[in-house]
Amino acid sequence: MTFRLTGRLWIESADDRFMGIGRLELLGLIQQHGSISRAAQEMGMSYKRAWDLVSSLNAQSAQPLVLTQTGGKRGGGTVVTPEGEALIAAFEGLQARFQAFLAAEAKQIL
């Protein structure tokens, strides 16, 4: 029988989850597409769920992580702020270190 060591990493406040791999993916797709709607669609998630996640991220952060603009001739748009970009980079680094930790531990026990 073959085993593997797995785990998931989240950053949480006392009230809510702040950051995890799903929110990381959502932020990255918003950054790529400039749209919450397109990011949600690519993830197979409802627009409302994506909007709720973005609202939660922004509410828990000292500075907005995502800014939206509605209307206009070309429609609305969404941007990940510099603070959001910094969070993406920091969490990607944390995730990489966590995966390296799991791999090292797996070698010790499996």
C-alpha positions as CSV (number, residue, x, y, z in Angstrom):
1,M,0.0,0.0,0.0
2,T,1.3,3.5,-0.9
3,F,0.6,6.5,1.3
4,R,1.2,10.2,0.9
5,L,1.2,13.1,3.3
6,T,-1.2,15.9,2.4
7,G,-2.5,19.1,4.0
8,R,-4.2,22.4,3.4
9,L,-3.1,25.8,4.6
10,W,-5.4,28.7,5.6
11,I,-4.9,32.0,7.2
12,E,-7.9,32.7,9.5
13,S,-9.0,35.5,11.8
14,A,-11.1,34.8,14.9
15,D,-14.3,35.4,12.8
16,D,-13.6,34.1,9.3
17,R,-11.2,32.4,6.9
18,F,-9.0,35.1,5.3
19,M,-6.8,33.3,2.8
20,G,-6.6,29.8,1.3
21,I,-5.7,28.1,-1.9
22,G,-9.2,28.8,-3.4
23,R,-9.0,32.5,-2.6
24,L,-5.5,32.6,-4.0
25,E,-6.7,31.1,-7.3
26,L,-9.6,33.5,-7.4
27,L,-7.3,36.5,-6.9
28,G,-5.0,35.2,-9.6
29,L,-7.8,34.8,-12.1
30,I,-9.2,38.2,-11.3
31,Q,-5.7,39.6,-11.9
32,Q,-5.5,37.7,-15.2
33,H,-8.9,38.5,-16.5
34,G,-9.8,41.9,-14.9
35,S,-13.2,40.5,-14.0
36,I,-14.8,38.8,-11.0
37,S,-17.4,37.2,-13.3
38,R,-14.8,35.7,-15.7
39,A,-12.7,34.4,-12.7
40,A,-15.8,32.8,-11.1
41,Q,-16.8,31.2,-14.4
42,E,-13.3,29.7,-14.9
43,M,-13.4,28.3,-11.4
44,G,-16.9,26.9,-11.8
45,M,-18.2,29.1,-9.0
46,S,-21.2,31.4,-8.9
47,Y,-20.6,35.1,-9.3
48,K,-22.3,35.7,-5.9
49,R,-19.9,33.3,-4.2
50,A,-16.9,35.0,-5.9
51,W,-18.2,38.4,-4.9
52,D,-18.7,37.3,-1.3
53,L,-15.1,36.0,-1.2
54,V,-13.8,39.3,-2.6
55,S,-15.9,41.2,-0.1
56,S,-14.6,39.1,2.8
57,L,-11.0,39.6,1.7
58,N,-11.5,43.4,1.4
59,A,-13.3,43.6,4.7
60,Q,-10.6,41.8,6.6
61,S,-7.7,43.7,5.1
62,A,-6.4,47.1,6.2
63,Q,-6.3,48.1,2.5
64,P,-8.6,46.9,-0.3
65,L,-7.1,43.9,-2.1
66,V,-9.5,44.1,-5.1
67,L,-11.1,47.3,-6.6
68,T,-14.1,47.2,-8.9
69,Q,-15.5,49.8,-11.3
70,T,-19.0,49.5,-12.6
71,G,-20.7,50.8,-15.7
72,G,-19.2,53.0,-18.4
73,K,-19.1,52.4,-22.2
74,R,-16.8,49.4,-21.9
75,G,-18.5,48.0,-18.9
76,G,-17.0,47.5,-15.5
77,G,-13.6,46.2,-14.5
78,T,-11.8,44.7,-11.6
79,V,-8.2,45.1,-10.5
80,V,-6.1,43.5,-7.9
81,T,-4.4,46.2,-5.9
82,P,-0.7,46.3,-5.0
83,E,-1.7,45.1,-1.5
84,G,-3.5,42.2,-3.2
85,E,-0.5,41.4,-5.4
86,A,1.7,41.4,-2.2
87,L,-0.7,39.0,-0.5
88,I,-0.7,36.7,-3.6
89,A,3.1,36.6,-3.6
90,A,3.3,36.1,0.2
91,F,0.7,33.3,0.2
92,E,2.3,31.6,-2.8
93,G,5.6,31.6,-0.9
94,L,4.0,30.3,2.2
95,Q,2.3,27.5,0.2
96,A,5.6,26.5,-1.4
97,R,7.3,26.3,2.0
98,F,4.3,24.3,3.4
99,Q,4.5,21.8,0.5
100,A,8.3,21.5,1.0
101,F,7.7,20.8,4.7
102,L,5.1,18.1,3.8
103,A,7.5,16.5,1.4
104,A,10.3,16.4,3.9
105,E,8.1,15.0,6.6
106,A,6.8,12.4,4.2
107,K,10.3,11.2,3.7
108,Q,10.8,10.7,7.4
109,I,7.6,8.8,8.1
110,L,6.6,7.0,4.9
